[in-house]
Amino acid sequence: MQVFKAFFKVLRASFPSIILYVAIFIGISLIFSGNVMNNAVDGFTVESVNLAVINRDGDTPLLRGLTDYLTKDNHLVDLPDDSERLQDALFYREVSYIVLVEDGFTDRFLAGEPVTLDAVKVPDSTTGYYCDQLIEKYLSTARLYHEANPDLTEEQLTAAVAEDLAIETPVTLKEYDVNTEGTPNFVYYYQYMAYVLIAMMILTICTILMVFNQPDLRRRNLCAPLPLRSVNAQVTLGCAIFTIACWVLLIGLSFLLYGKALLSFAGLPMLLANTFAFALVSLSIGFLASSFVKSFTVLSAISNVVSLGLCFISGVFVPQAIMSPGVLTAASFLPAYWYVKANNAIGSLAVLTSETTNPIWTAIFIQLGFAAAFFSVALFITKQRRTGNN
């Protein structure tokens, strides 16, 4: 087992990099999982918007009602009718929305003329769209009442609109076969594990295989009495043991960090299977990368580019729920996408049925298919080069 021992001698030189990646991973996992859980909300809450109303039409009942409606859930900021001051207030975000009511607006509205309110807002902001909807809702309701009963006084019209808009409909959100208590912290830990697995495997496996593939060393091994098949088998065994050791290390850390919550989780077997499948994918990526990387100076850069690129586009760092359909379609051709997809599905499980678990196992087997494909491509390239050199 001389080659096997040499494998771990070379591996020993990569320990500082491995420890660094594990430390970074633990820090990222704890920070992100803690922030996500702290920012979790149980339901819908109304966000207050800072807005200003510049009334150049006087204190009419219609405009008083509109102002009261706008400030019901928002904060009214008192600003002078000065264009420079208004621009400064919007620029420095003292307000996010400014309503401009021109002179004669109320009379034209009651006369049935098509009128609109001018507004100054932060471009393409959600607060701008929100306030636009509030104004449109109020004016549309008032217009309907006025057209239906023109004899209503302005005070009666405003009171009727206020009564209608004060009605709120209670909404109850129900989810079935989904964990309604929120995503457990350890699910985020396992999601970010994809990054450290890819980075460690590319960096370490490439380093070791590049050493064994050095021309002089490779020729010396070919001249040795040890068969080439035995050399390859010992290197493969070393890669497998290293992969399992990394997987066990990261899984063990998760048990230390999350303890009973993780042990009592019904989807734990699928969580472990998903991570092990991706560990094999990461090994295959490292094995494939070693066929192209020939310089130790660029290895670290390639490791970071590949690992970060795969993680960002596949949904490790950016949630898949907010990614565009086009990006998700492209990401579906990458193994990390299916790892995250399975991990998210496992985290949302409430009951274990064939209907809820089949998509998870499908994603896991797809990852294994990617691993087999990467290994096959790497072996083909290696064989072609060996044949060409011979």
DANORUR-V693189 format. One record per residue. RES is the residue in three letters. PHI is phi in radians with two decimals (NA if undefined). PSI is psi in degrees with one decimal (* if undefined). BURIAL is I if it has 24 or more other ideal C-beta (glycine too) atoms within 12 Angstrom, else O. Layout:
# DANORUR-V693189
RES:PHI:PSI:BURIAL
RES:PHI:PSI:BURIAL
This chain:
# DANORUR-V693189
MET:NA:38.6:O
GLN:-1.11:-41.7:O
VAL:-1.15:-38.9:I
PHE:-1.08:-42.4:I
LYS:-1.17:-38.8:O
ALA:-1.13:-34.1:I
PHE:-1.00:-47.4:I
PHE:-1.37:-20.9:I
LYS:-1.17:-41.3:O
VAL:-1.19:-38.5:I
LEU:-1.08:-34.7:I
ARG:-1.02:-31.0:O
ALA:-1.24:-18.4:O
SER:-1.64:-0.6:I
PHE:-1.00:-42.1:O
PRO:-1.02:-41.0:O
SER:-1.16:-39.4:I
ILE:-1.11:-46.3:I
ILE:-1.08:-38.7:O
LEU:-1.11:-45.5:O
TYR:-1.12:-39.8:I
VAL:-1.13:-41.9:I
ALA:-1.12:-43.8:O
ILE:-1.09:-42.1:O
PHE:-1.09:-45.0:I
ILE:-1.09:-43.1:I
GLY:-1.07:-46.2:O
ILE:-1.08:-43.9:I
SER:-1.09:-45.7:I
LEU:-1.16:-41.7:I
ILE:-1.17:-49.4:O
PHE:-1.21:-43.1:I
SER:-1.14:-38.0:I
GLY:-1.15:-42.4:O
ASN:-1.16:-40.6:O
VAL:-1.11:-42.9:I
MET:-1.21:-35.9:O
ASN:-1.22:-29.1:O
ASN:-1.59:2.2:O
ALA:-1.18:141.8:O
VAL:-2.11:150.0:O
ASP:-1.55:-19.1:O
GLY:-2.94:-165.5:O
PHE:-1.41:134.8:O
THR:-2.28:140.7:O
VAL:-1.40:129.8:O
GLU:-1.58:133.9:O
SER:-1.44:136.4:O
VAL:-1.97:135.1:I
ASN:-1.43:118.2:I
LEU:-2.39:162.9:I
ALA:-2.30:146.6:I
VAL:-2.09:116.3:I
ILE:-1.76:103.2:I
ASN:-1.75:109.1:I
ARG:-1.82:8.5:O
ASP:-1.89:0.4:I
GLY:1.62:173.7:O
ASP:-1.54:80.0:O
THR:-1.68:153.3:I
PRO:-1.00:-37.1:I
LEU:-1.10:-43.6:I
LEU:-1.32:-30.7:I
ARG:-1.11:-42.1:I
GLY:-1.13:-40.0:I
LEU:-1.11:-43.9:I
THR:-1.11:-41.9:I
ASP:-1.10:-38.8:O
TYR:-1.19:-41.7:I
LEU:-1.16:-32.7:I
THR:-1.66:7.4:I
LYS:-1.08:-45.8:O
ASP:-2.03:5.7:O
ASN:-2.16:169.6:I
HIS:-1.85:124.1:O
LEU:-1.54:125.9:I
VAL:-1.85:127.6:I
ASP:-1.48:114.2:O
LEU:-2.21:146.8:I
PRO:-1.29:158.4:O
ASP:-1.45:71.3:O
ASP:-2.33:122.4:O
SER:-1.06:-40.9:O
GLU:-1.16:-41.3:O
ARG:-1.15:-38.1:O
LEU:-1.17:-40.6:I
GLN:-1.12:-40.8:O
ASP:-1.11:-41.7:O
ALA:-1.10:-38.8:I
LEU:-1.27:-38.1:I
PHE:-1.15:-43.1:O
TYR:-1.55:9.9:O
ARG:1.05:31.6:O
GLU:-1.15:-33.0:O
VAL:-2.36:155.9:I
SER:-1.89:-9.3:I
TYR:-2.70:134.0:I
ILE:-2.23:122.0:I
VAL:-1.66:128.8:I
LEU:-1.96:113.6:I
VAL:-1.80:111.6:I
GLU:-1.38:159.0:O
ASP:-1.07:135.2:O
GLY:1.50:5.6:O
PHE:-1.07:-46.6:I
THR:-1.10:-44.4:I
ASP:-1.10:-43.0:O
ARG:-1.17:-36.9:O
PHE:-1.12:-46.9:I
LEU:-1.22:-21.5:I
ALA:-1.44:-2.7:O
GLY:1.50:10.6:O
GLU:-1.34:146.3:O
PRO:-1.26:110.3:O
VAL:-2.22:153.8:O
THR:-2.40:160.1:O
LEU:-1.72:133.2:I
ASP:-1.36:149.2:O
ALA:-2.53:144.9:I
VAL:-2.02:126.2:I
LYS:-2.56:167.7:I
VAL:-1.18:125.1:I
PRO:-1.00:133.9:O
ASP:0.97:33.5:O
SER:-1.70:150.4:O
THR:-1.16:-33.4:O
THR:-1.13:-36.3:I
GLY:-1.13:-46.5:I
TYR:-1.10:-38.2:O
TYR:-1.09:-48.1:I
CYS:-1.19:-35.3:I
ASP:-1.02:-42.0:I
GLN:-1.17:-39.2:O
LEU:-1.08:-45.6:I
ILE:-1.13:-44.5:I
GLU:-1.10:-38.3:O
LYS:-1.11:-43.6:O
TYR:-1.17:-48.8:I
LEU:-1.17:-36.7:I
SER:-1.12:-42.7:O
THR:-1.13:-43.7:I
ALA:-1.12:-38.1:I
ARG:-1.15:-39.1:I
LEU:-1.12:-44.0:O
TYR:-1.11:-40.8:I
HIS:-1.21:-38.5:I
GLU:-1.23:-34.8:O
ALA:-1.29:-33.0:O
ASN:-2.51:84.3:O
PRO:-1.11:-16.7:O
ASP:-1.37:-8.7:O
LEU:-1.12:135.7:O
THR:-1.25:166.6:O
GLU:-1.10:-37.5:I
GLU:-1.17:-41.9:O
GLN:-1.15:-40.7:O
LEU:-1.07:-45.4:I
THR:-1.13:-40.3:I
ALA:-1.14:-40.3:O
ALA:-1.14:-41.5:I
VAL:-1.13:-43.7:I
ALA:-1.09:-37.9:I
GLU:-1.15:-41.0:O
ASP:-1.18:-44.6:O
LEU:-1.30:-13.0:I
ALA:-1.38:-12.8:O
ILE:-1.29:128.8:O
GLU:-2.11:140.3:O
THR:-1.79:120.0:O
PRO:-1.20:139.9:O
VAL:-2.13:131.2:O
THR:-2.03:124.2:O
LEU:-1.65:126.6:O
LYS:-2.19:135.8:O
GLU:-2.24:141.3:O
TYR:-2.04:140.1:O
ASP:1.03:27.5:O
VAL:-2.28:142.1:O
ASN:-1.23:107.2:O
THR:-1.48:-4.0:O
GLU:-1.54:4.7:O
GLY:1.70:160.1:O
THR:-1.31:127.4:I
PRO:-1.09:151.9:I
ASN:-0.99:-40.0:I
PHE:-1.19:-18.4:I
VAL:-1.13:-37.0:I
TYR:-1.23:-35.2:I
TYR:-1.03:-47.6:I
TYR:-1.22:-29.1:I
GLN:-1.16:-44.5:I
TYR:-1.32:-10.4:I
MET:-1.09:-25.9:I
ALA:-1.02:-39.2:I
TYR:-1.12:-50.5:I
VAL:-1.20:-33.0:I
LEU:-1.12:-48.2:I
ILE:-1.12:-46.0:I
ALA:-1.09:-46.2:I
MET:-1.15:-41.5:I
MET:-1.18:-44.4:I
ILE:-1.10:-47.3:I
LEU:-1.13:-45.8:I
THR:-1.38:-49.9:I
ILE:-1.10:-41.9:I
CYS:-1.10:-41.6:I
THR:-1.04:-46.7:I
ILE:-1.19:-46.8:I
LEU:-1.20:-32.2:I
MET:-1.15:-34.4:I
VAL:-1.13:-46.8:I
PHE:-1.22:-23.8:I
ASN:-1.64:6.3:I
GLN:-1.05:135.4:O
PRO:-0.90:-47.8:O
ASP:-1.15:-43.5:O
LEU:-1.19:-39.0:O
ARG:-1.15:-40.2:I
ARG:-1.17:-35.9:O
ARG:-1.15:-39.8:O
ASN:-1.15:-35.4:I
LEU:-1.17:-29.6:O
CYS:-1.45:-13.6:O
ALA:-1.26:156.6:O
PRO:-1.23:-10.0:O
LEU:-1.33:127.0:O
PRO:-1.06:148.0:O
LEU:-1.07:-34.2:O
ARG:-1.10:-39.0:O
SER:-1.19:-38.9:O
VAL:-1.06:-48.1:I
ASN:-1.11:-37.9:I
ALA:-1.15:-40.4:O
GLN:-1.21:-38.4:I
VAL:-1.14:-42.3:I
THR:-1.10:-41.9:I
LEU:-1.09:-41.1:O
GLY:-1.09:-42.7:I
CYS:-1.10:-41.3:I
ALA:-1.14:-44.3:I
ILE:-1.14:-40.2:O
PHE:-1.10:-42.2:I
THR:-1.10:-46.2:I
ILE:-1.12:-38.2:O
ALA:-1.12:-42.7:I
CYS:-1.10:-42.5:I
TRP:-1.11:-45.0:I
VAL:-1.11:-40.0:O
LEU:-1.05:-49.2:I
LEU:-1.20:-37.3:I
ILE:-1.16:-42.6:I
GLY:-1.06:-39.5:O
LEU:-1.10:-36.5:I
SER:-1.14:-36.5:I
PHE:-1.21:-35.4:O
LEU:-1.18:-36.0:O
LEU:-1.41:-36.7:I
TYR:-2.05:-7.5:I
GLY:0.73:-118.7:O
LYS:-1.09:-36.7:O
ALA:-1.05:-38.5:O
LEU:-1.31:-41.4:I
LEU:-1.15:-31.3:O
SER:-1.54:0.3:O
PHE:-1.36:126.5:I
ALA:-1.17:-28.5:O
GLY:-1.58:15.0:I
LEU:-1.00:-45.4:I
PRO:-1.02:-40.7:O
MET:-1.21:-34.0:I
LEU:-1.10:-43.9:I
LEU:-1.19:-40.4:I
ALA:-1.12:-39.0:I
ASN:-1.13:-44.1:I
THR:-1.20:-36.8:I
PHE:-1.17:-39.7:I
ALA:-1.07:-40.3:I
PHE:-1.29:-27.7:I
ALA:-1.08:-40.6:I
LEU:-1.16:-37.7:I
VAL:-1.08:-44.4:I
SER:-1.09:-39.6:I
LEU:-1.09:-42.9:I
SER:-1.16:-36.2:I
ILE:-1.14:-42.6:I
GLY:-1.09:-40.1:I
PHE:-1.13:-41.1:I
LEU:-1.20:-40.8:I
ALA:-1.10:-32.6:I
SER:-1.13:-17.8:I
SER:-1.35:-18.3:I
PHE:-1.94:-33.8:I
VAL:-1.38:125.3:I
LYS:-2.10:-2.9:O
SER:-2.23:132.4:O
PHE:-1.22:-22.7:O
THR:-1.25:-27.8:O
VAL:-1.78:-3.2:O
LEU:-1.09:-46.1:I
SER:-1.08:-40.4:I
ALA:-1.12:-43.9:O
ILE:-1.12:-40.1:I
SER:-1.03:-45.0:I
ASN:-1.20:-41.9:I
VAL:-1.12:-46.6:O
VAL:-1.16:-47.5:I
SER:-1.15:-47.5:I
LEU:-1.18:-39.8:I
GLY:-1.08:-48.1:I
LEU:-1.07:-41.0:I
CYS:-1.23:-39.1:I
PHE:-1.21:-44.3:I
ILE:-1.35:-20.5:I
SER:-1.66:-8.8:I
GLY:1.80:14.9:I
VAL:-1.28:-49.0:I
PHE:-1.65:-31.1:I
VAL:-1.93:121.2:O
PRO:-0.98:138.2:O
GLN:-1.09:-26.0:I
ALA:-1.12:-25.6:O
ILE:-1.85:6.0:O
MET:-1.51:148.8:O
SER:-1.23:154.4:O
PRO:-1.01:-36.5:O
GLY:-1.12:-42.2:O
VAL:-1.15:-41.7:O
LEU:-1.12:-37.3:O
THR:-1.11:-44.0:O
ALA:-1.16:-39.5:O
ALA:-1.18:-25.2:I
SER:-1.14:-12.7:I
PHE:-1.57:8.7:O
LEU:-2.07:143.3:I
PRO:-1.16:-31.3:I
ALA:-1.11:-29.9:I
TYR:-1.06:-44.1:I
TRP:-1.28:-30.0:I
TYR:-1.12:-47.3:I
VAL:-1.16:-40.0:I
LYS:-1.05:-45.4:I
ALA:-1.16:-41.1:I
ASN:-1.09:-43.0:I
ASN:-1.11:-40.8:I
ALA:-1.15:-38.7:I
ILE:-1.14:-41.2:I
GLY:-1.16:-24.9:I
SER:-1.68:4.2:I
LEU:-1.18:136.2:I
ALA:-1.99:-35.8:O
VAL:-2.32:149.2:O
LEU:-1.75:104.1:O
THR:-2.29:165.7:O
SER:-1.08:-31.6:O
GLU:-1.19:-36.0:O
THR:-1.53:-27.1:I
THR:-1.65:-23.7:I
ASN:-1.02:-44.3:O
PRO:-1.06:-31.9:I
ILE:-1.20:-47.6:I
TRP:-1.12:-34.3:I
THR:-1.07:-44.8:O
ALA:-1.10:-37.3:I
ILE:-1.16:-44.0:I
PHE:-1.18:-32.0:O
ILE:-1.10:-40.2:I
GLN:-1.08:-42.0:I
LEU:-1.10:-34.6:I
GLY:-1.13:-40.3:O
PHE:-1.08:-43.1:I
ALA:-1.05:-45.7:I
ALA:-1.10:-39.2:O
ALA:-1.15:-44.0:O
PHE:-1.12:-41.9:I
PHE:-1.07:-42.0:I
SER:-1.11:-43.0:O
VAL:-1.12:-43.1:O
ALA:-1.11:-42.5:I
LEU:-1.14:-38.6:O
PHE:-1.11:-44.7:O
ILE:-1.11:-42.8:O
THR:-1.08:-43.3:I
LYS:-1.15:-40.7:O
GLN:-1.13:-40.6:O
ARG:-1.19:-39.6:O
ARG:-1.14:-40.3:O
THR:-1.12:-41.3:O
GLY:-1.16:-38.2:O
ASN:-1.19:-32.9:O
ASN:-1.27:*:O
